Amino acid sequence: MKHRIGFNALSRNSSERKALKRNMVTSLFRYERIETTKAKALEVKRMAEKMITRAKEDSVHNRRIIARDIYDEAIVAKLFKEIAPMFAERKGGYTRILKTGNRLGDAAEMVILELVEKTEKKDAKAEKKADKEDK
């Protein structure tokens, strides 16, 4: 029976699983989109959504709790300054999972895990083109 099993162990011991989830959440916030297996995506989604919810309120306590799992200070700053304000009005569901098919080697179900809303990237070429048009 599988009663009271609250998470997927992902065939790893606890320290490896924790490191895997930390790295994948950091990559998700850095690139706003990652491709992985369905099992990993479901576990990372849980962690990422809780972090975004916590990041909506910018306080020292919340920053320290999130910094326990995200070691890159630039990503923590991006989470609080760019990502969380995008979802200020949204009550949940900050990520989506898109199925892409099966992996060739082992037929694992592959998915794309991404944030629902994208941060706007300032494109240098687009800015130069807009400046030329203004002149």
C-alpha positions as CSV (number, residue, x, y, z in Angstrom):
1,M,0.0,0.0,0.0
2,K,1.1,3.5,-0.7
3,H,-0.6,5.3,2.2
4,R,0.9,8.5,3.7
5,I,3.7,8.8,1.1
6,G,3.7,12.6,0.6
7,F,6.4,13.0,-2.1
8,N,8.2,11.2,-4.9
9,A,11.6,10.0,-3.8
10,L,12.9,10.2,-7.4
11,S,15.2,7.1,-6.8
12,R,17.6,9.3,-4.7
13,N,18.5,9.6,-1.1
14,S,17.4,12.7,0.8
15,S,20.5,14.9,0.3
16,E,20.6,14.2,-3.5
17,R,16.9,14.8,-3.8
18,K,17.1,18.1,-1.9
19,A,20.1,19.3,-4.1
20,L,18.3,18.3,-7.3
21,K,15.2,20.3,-6.3
22,R,17.2,23.3,-5.2
23,N,19.2,23.3,-8.5
24,M,16.1,22.9,-10.7
25,V,14.1,25.6,-8.9
26,T,17.1,28.0,-9.3
27,S,17.2,27.2,-13.0
28,L,13.5,27.7,-13.3
29,F,13.7,31.2,-11.8
30,R,16.8,32.0,-13.8
31,Y,15.6,30.9,-17.3
32,E,11.8,30.9,-16.5
33,R,11.5,27.6,-18.4
34,I,13.2,24.2,-18.1
35,E,12.8,20.8,-19.7
36,T,12.8,17.8,-17.5
37,T,10.9,14.6,-16.7
38,K,7.3,14.7,-15.5
39,A,8.1,13.3,-12.1
40,K,10.9,15.8,-11.4
41,A,8.7,18.7,-12.8
42,L,5.8,17.8,-10.4
43,E,8.2,17.9,-7.4
44,V,9.9,21.2,-8.5
45,K,6.5,22.8,-9.2
46,R,5.5,22.3,-5.6
47,M,8.6,23.9,-4.3
48,A,8.6,26.8,-6.8
49,E,4.9,27.7,-6.2
50,K,5.5,27.9,-2.4
51,M,8.5,30.1,-3.0
52,I,6.6,32.5,-5.2
53,T,3.8,32.7,-2.7
54,R,6.3,33.6,0.0
55,A,8.1,36.1,-2.2
56,K,5.0,38.1,-2.7
57,E,5.6,39.7,0.7
58,D,9.1,41.1,0.7
59,S,10.5,40.8,4.2
60,V,13.8,39.8,5.8
61,H,12.2,36.7,7.2
62,N,10.9,35.6,3.8
63,R,14.2,36.3,2.1
64,R,16.1,34.2,4.6
65,I,13.7,31.3,4.2
66,I,14.0,31.3,0.4
67,A,17.8,31.9,0.6
68,R,18.1,28.6,2.5
69,D,17.2,26.8,-0.8
70,I,18.4,29.3,-3.5
71,Y,22.1,30.0,-2.9
72,D,22.5,32.5,-5.8
73,E,21.7,36.0,-4.4
74,A,21.0,37.4,-7.9
75,I,18.2,34.8,-8.4
76,V,16.7,35.6,-4.9
77,A,16.7,39.3,-5.9
78,K,15.1,38.5,-9.2
79,L,12.4,36.4,-7.5
80,F,11.5,39.2,-5.1
81,K,11.9,42.1,-7.6
82,E,10.7,40.7,-10.9
83,I,8.9,37.4,-10.6
84,A,6.7,37.8,-7.5
85,P,5.3,41.2,-8.5
86,M,4.1,39.7,-11.8
87,F,1.9,37.3,-9.7
88,A,0.7,39.8,-7.2
89,E,-3.0,39.5,-8.2
90,R,-2.8,35.8,-8.9
91,K,-3.8,33.5,-6.0
92,G,-1.9,30.4,-7.2
93,G,-1.0,28.4,-10.3
94,Y,2.2,30.3,-11.1
95,T,3.7,27.5,-13.3
96,R,2.5,25.3,-16.1
97,I,3.6,21.9,-17.4
98,L,3.6,21.2,-21.1
99,K,4.0,17.6,-22.3
100,T,6.6,17.2,-25.1
101,G,6.7,13.4,-25.6
102,N,8.9,10.6,-24.5
103,R,12.7,10.6,-24.3
104,L,14.4,8.4,-26.8
105,G,16.8,6.6,-24.5
106,D,14.5,5.3,-21.7
107,A,11.0,6.5,-22.9
108,A,10.7,8.8,-19.8
109,E,7.8,11.3,-20.2
110,M,9.4,14.7,-20.9
111,V,7.7,18.0,-20.1
112,I,8.5,21.7,-20.1
113,L,8.0,23.4,-16.8
114,E,7.6,27.2,-17.2
115,L,6.3,30.2,-15.4
116,V,2.8,31.3,-16.6
117,E,3.9,34.9,-17.2
118,K,7.2,35.9,-18.6
119,T,9.4,38.8,-17.4
120,E,10.0,41.4,-20.1
121,K,13.5,41.3,-21.4
122,K,14.9,44.5,-22.7
123,D,16.3,43.8,-26.1
124,A,19.2,46.0,-27.1
125,K,18.5,45.7,-30.8
126,A,14.8,46.6,-30.4
127,E,15.8,49.7,-28.3
128,K,18.3,50.9,-30.9
129,K,15.7,50.4,-33.7
130,A,13.1,52.4,-31.7
131,D,15.6,55.2,-31.1
132,K,16.3,55.4,-34.9
133,E,12.6,55.5,-35.6
134,D,12.2,58.4,-33.1
135,K,14.9,60.4,-34.8
